[in-house]
């Protein structure tokens, strides 16, 4: 029940922030999305490099 209550409090605080300071909300949201995207991009790059290294000999043989 506490988690649900906390979500309600956060939701209400976000609504208040949106109505009182929309630019601040937009900036915070952009920052969070950029951090998430950056994290996902880094993970993708790591997996890509790992697989290219792993299958390097196969790729060279196919080329």
C-alpha positions in Angstrom: 0.0 0.0 0.0 2.9 2.4 0.7 4.2 2.1 -2.9 0.7 3.0 -4.2 0.5 6.0 -1.9 4.0 7.1 -2.9 3.0 6.9 -6.6 0.0 9.0 -5.9 2.0 11.6 -4.1 4.6 11.7 -6.9 1.8 11.9 -9.5 0.2 14.8 -7.7 3.6 16.6 -7.3 4.3 16.2 -11.0 0.9 17.6 -12.0 1.6 20.6 -9.7 5.0 21.1 -11.3 3.5 20.9 -14.8 0.9 23.5 -14.0 3.2 25.9 -12.1 6.5 25.4 -14.0 6.0 23.7 -17.3 9.5 24.6 -18.6 11.1 23.1 -15.6 9.1 19.9 -16.0 10.1 19.8 -19.7 13.7 20.2 -18.9 13.7 17.5 -16.2 11.9 15.1 -18.6 14.4 15.8 -21.4 17.3 15.2 -19.0 15.8 11.9 -17.8 15.1 10.7 -21.3 18.6 11.7 -22.5 20.2 9.7 -19.6 18.0 6.7 -20.4 18.8 6.9 -24.1 22.5 7.3 -23.4 22.5 4.3 -21.1 20.6 2.1 -23.7 23.0 3.3 -26.5 26.0 2.4 -24.4 24.6 -1.0 -23.7 23.9 -1.5 -27.4 27.4 -0.4 -28.4 28.9 -2.8 -25.9 26.9 -5.8 -27.2 27.6 -4.9 -30.8 31.4 -4.7 -30.1 31.3 -7.9 -28.1 29.5 -9.8 -30.9 31.8 -8.4 -33.6 34.8 -9.5 -31.5 33.3 -12.9 -30.9 32.5 -13.5 -34.6 35.4 -11.7 -36.1 36.9 -14.8 -37.8 33.5 -15.7 -39.2 32.9 -12.2 -40.7 36.4 -12.3 -42.2 35.7 -15.7 -43.7 32.5 -14.5 -45.2 34.0 -11.4 -46.7 
